[in-house]
Amino acid sequence: MALFALIGIDKPNALALRMATREAHLAYWAANPGLARLGGPFLDANSDMAGSLLIIEVEDRATAEALAANDPYVHAGLFARWEVRPWRVTLGQLA
């Protein structure tokens, strides 16, 4: 198993789209228990959600990329850009 960071940066002025899609996004990851180890939104200068960081643990990069590509946020076109990167814990611990 390996850790991957899923990073998405929202398109400008996309808060309404994020909020309309948020329940589906959370349900998608809840339907795959144990994969998401840590996650949450990036915040803009007004403390509004403006992107996403999700740390997942899966077998390989192909699995991480497939999961990311099927996220409801990606399907809705929320992100200006998104990427999947291999990641390693150096400080702290994942629960």
Secondary structure, 3 states (H helix, E strand, C coil): CEEEEEEEEECCCCHHHHHHHHHHHHHHHHCCCCCEEEEEEEECCCCCEEEEEEEEEECCHHHHHHHHHCCHHHHHCCEEEEEEEEECCCCCCCC
